[in-house]
C-alpha cells in the first residue's frame, strides 16, 4: 500500500503518455516536454540536458522492458514523474538485460530530495517486478487505466 501511495503522490494522470515512438530519444523528448509544462519543473531545458547527460553515462534500462530515467535538479520543486507506455518496443534503449523497453518512468526531483527520490525509485522497481502488472500496463487501453493500475485502483 505504501508503494502505491508513493507513486500516487508524484504521478498526475495527465503525465501518462501512450506513445508510438520508435527511439529512446523520441520517447525522452515527449516525456521531457510533458514534465516541462508543470509548474513543479522550473527549467525544462535543464531537465532535458540532465536527462540526456544521465543517460549518456549509463543506460537507465533496468530490465524486464522497463526504463527509469531520473535526475535531481535545483530547479525542481518536488518529485514528479511521467510514464510512457510504448506501443512499439524501443530496441535502442540498451537495457541491462538486452530486452527492448515498453515502459518508461521518468522521474525528476529536487537536489535536496535524495530520500524521496530513492524511495520513489524503489517503489517503481518493487511494484514492476510483477509480470502480470507490467502486462496489464502495456495492454491498457488508455492513460486513465494505466494510472488506476499504478496506484492500485484497478
Buried (B, 14 or more C-beta within 10 A) or exposed (E): EEBBEBBBBBBBEEBBBBBEBBEBEBBBBBBBBBBBEBEBBBBBEBBBBBBBEBBEEEBBBBBBBBBBBBBBBEBBBEBBBBBBBBEBEBBBBBBBEEBBBBBBBBBBBBEEBEEBBEBBBEBBBEBBEEEEBBEBBBEBEEBEBBBBBBBBEB
